Amino acid sequence: MRLSFLASFIVFIIWLSYKLSKSRKNMENQEKQFWEKERQANRTRKKPLDNLDYITIPVDSLPMDLCAQQDQIKECQDVIRTLAGQCVVNLTGYTNTDLKLMYGAANLTALTEYDQSYTLLVRTLQKWASLLYEQGFSAEAERILEFAVSTRTDVSGTYKLLATIYRENGEDEKISALLETAHTLRSSMKNVIVRILQESGPSDG
């Protein structure tokens, strides 16, 4: 019995050592690949940014004056007006290394600013729409949220609230369209958003 246990224990130790060694080698290879990719990225020459998918904010079609006397809503409106005059690009899912490889290391600062403006945009749109929805302005909130989705936002609350509005309006087919968009997102939030929309879909009865 003892010999059997000892033999099993030795086999386990050998197996564990093999797995640990394999895992360590994989990590070393991944780190090596990362730094090689980073070196290549830092050597990439600056490229034109003309082909970026710049976001145009449709100020004229958004409810820019609705409830403007309320501080929180006015703050959102002011942010949107400011961003409308800036370069805004959705770069979600791309690492700094990716961006340097695509557009050159010298463009990283500008690209980071564009992406930060985008993050501010979609967060502001979500907050603004939520505030209006809470006060009964469902149609205006829907308009804001649909614009946010058109930019391929990954703010889960945007999809959840828009799906809620669609359900309230009896427009379940629009939730299916939202789900199609969610499946194509380049974001770590993709699966969360897909699950939210699946749970918001038409019920069986």
SULZIBEL-V657779 format. One record per residue. N is the residue number from 1. RES is the residue in one small letter. PSI is psi in whole degrees, 0 to 359 (* if undefined). BURIAL is + if it has 24 or more other C-alpha atoms within 12 Angstrom, else -. D_LAST is the distance of its C-alpha to the last C-alpha in Angstrom with 1 decimal. Layout:
n = (N N)
res = (RES RES)
psi = (PSI PSI)
burial = (BURIAL BURIAL)
d_last = (D_LAST D_LAST)
//
This chain:
n = (1 2 3 4 5 6 7 8 9 10 11 12 13 14 15 16 17 18 19 20 21 22 23 24 25 26 27 28 29 30 31 32 33 34 35 36 37 38 39 40 41 42 43 44 45 46 47 48 49 50 51 52 53 54 55 56 57 58 59 60 61 62 63 64 65 66 67 68 69 70 71 72 73 74 75 76 77 78 79 80 81 82 83 84 85 86 87 88 89 90 91 92 93 94 95 96 97 98 99 100 101 102 103 104 105 106 107 108 109 110 111 112 113 114 115 116 117 118 119 120 121 122 123 124 125 126 127 128 129 130 131 132 133 134 135 136 137 138 139 140 141 142 143 144 145 146 147 148 149 150 151 152 153 154 155 156 157 158 159 160 161 162 163 164 165 166 167 168 169 170 171 172 173 174 175 176 177 178 179 180 181 182 183 184 185 186 187 188 189 190 191 192 193 194 195 196 197 198 199 200 201 202 203 204 205)
res = (m r l s f l a s f i v f i i w l s y k l s k s r k n m e n q e k q f w e k e r q a n r t r k k p l d n l d y i t i p v d s l p m d l c a q q d q i k e c q d v i r t l a g q c v v n l t g y t n t d l k l m y g a a n l t a l t e y d q s y t l l v r t l q k w a s l l y e q g f s a e a e r i l e f a v s t r t d v s g t y k l l a t i y r e n g e d e k i s a l l e t a h t l r s s m k n v i v r i l q e s g p s d g)
psi = (315 320 322 315 317 318 317 321 319 317 319 317 318 316 315 318 320 313 317 319 318 318 318 320 321 318 319 319 318 319 319 317 321 311 329 318 322 321 318 320 319 343 355 130 154 134 157 149 18 331 8 150 78 139 125 121 118 70 319 337 3 151 71 341 355 125 31 348 349 129 312 319 318 321 317 315 320 320 316 317 318 314 333 338 9 167 123 125 135 108 23 135 348 134 167 323 316 314 322 323 324 323 358 144 327 342 358 319 313 316 323 319 319 317 323 323 323 315 316 320 306 329 322 319 318 314 315 311 319 317 317 319 318 336 9 5 67 317 319 321 319 318 317 314 321 324 317 316 326 339 1 45 154 24 110 325 331 314 320 313 319 320 322 315 317 318 318 330 0 30 58 333 334 334 324 321 321 320 321 318 315 323 340 3 145 69 152 346 358 307 324 314 318 316 318 316 324 321 339 356 177 136 165 31 *)
burial = (- - - - - - - - - - - - - - - - - - - - - - - - - - - - - - - - - - - - - - - - + + - - - - - - - - - - - - + + + - - - - + + + - + - - - - - - + - - + + + + + + - + + - - + + + + + + - - - + + + + + + + + + + + + + - + + + - + + - + + + + + + + + + + + + + + + + + - - - - + + + + + + + + + + + + + + + + + + + + + + + + + + + + + + - - - - + - + + + + + + - + + + - + - + - - + - - + + - + + + - + + - - - -)
d_last = (61.1 62.3 63.1 59.6 58.0 60.4 59.7 55.9 56.5 58.7 56.2 53.5 55.8 56.6 52.9 52.2 55.2 54.0 50.5 52.0 54.5 51.9 49.7 52.7 53.8 50.3 50.4 53.9 53.0 50.0 52.3 55.0 52.6 51.3 54.9 55.9 53.0 54.0 57.6 56.6 54.4 57.3 59.6 57.2 58.9 57.4 55.3 54.3 51.0 50.6 47.7 45.4 42.1 43.1 40.4 41.2 39.7 38.9 40.4 40.7 37.0 35.9 36.1 39.4 40.6 37.6 38.2 41.3 43.0 40.8 42.4 39.4 38.1 41.6 42.2 39.2 40.4 43.9 42.8 41.0 44.1 46.3 44.2 44.2 47.9 47.6 46.8 43.2 41.9 38.9 40.5 37.8 38.1 41.8 44.5 47.9 49.4 47.0 47.9 51.6 51.5 49.7 51.7 54.7 55.4 57.1 53.8 51.9 52.7 51.4 48.3 47.5 48.0 45.7 42.9 43.5 43.1 39.8 38.6 39.7 38.1 34.5 34.8 36.2 33.4 30.8 32.7 33.4 29.8 28.6 31.4 30.6 26.9 27.8 30.0 27.4 28.6 25.2 26.5 29.6 27.9 25.7 28.9 30.6 27.8 27.5 31.3 31.0 28.5 30.9 33.6 31.4 31.3 30.3 29.6 26.2 25.7 26.0 23.0 20.9 21.9 21.6 18.0 17.4 19.1 17.3 13.9 15.7 17.0 13.9 15.7 13.4 15.8 18.5 17.0 17.5 21.0 21.6 20.6 23.2 25.7 25.1 25.8 29.2 30.3 33.7 33.1 32.7 29.6 27.8 25.9 24.9 23.6 21.7 20.0 19.2 17.7 15.6 14.2 13.7 11.9 8.5 5.7 3.7 0.0)
//
